[in-house]
Amino acid sequence: MEKKKFFKWLKSTIIRALKTMVQTTIASIGTTSIVMSEFHWGFVLSTAGMAGIISLLMSFENLPENEE
């Protein structure tokens, strides 16, 4: 795998994971404040973190070396 392709893949993977984490955070904030009487940052951050990890793991399905 070429370094250029790897860094392009890595950059897009990190951006995708961050976008997923932000979307999950927004959804969790809305869900937490509606369902529970108090807002729990621990729940929101753990949910967003897990979504980011899953996004990173799913990115291995689209490795640049598989595109050839």
Secondary structure, DSSP 8 states (H G I E B T S, - for coil): --HHHHHHHHHHHHHHHHHHHHHHHHHHHHHHHHHSSS--HHHHHHHHHHHHHHHHHHHGGG-GGGG-
